[in-house]
């Protein structure tokens, strides 16, 4: 499992099963994942489908920066996202605590 699999396959699958998560997030979020198997993606939860695209596309409400290793650990529930943020393993720019909490529901 790596960031590409999670963002391009797992997240859309979760959003199809629970469309209320996309409605709750209702924002465009960029992911900038570093390290091996990292990359850049756009998550657009303002649309009814087709939420994920590769690359940084358009303006976003927030950009999430982290390593592939930490991203995988968070989605596997081996790393708590709040602790990772406090330790500087996840960075949000600009920081929007409400949006970050909604995103945590989708990822963890």
Order of alpha helices (4+ residues) and beta strands (2+ residues): alpha-alpha-beta-beta-beta-beta-alpha-alpha-beta-alpha
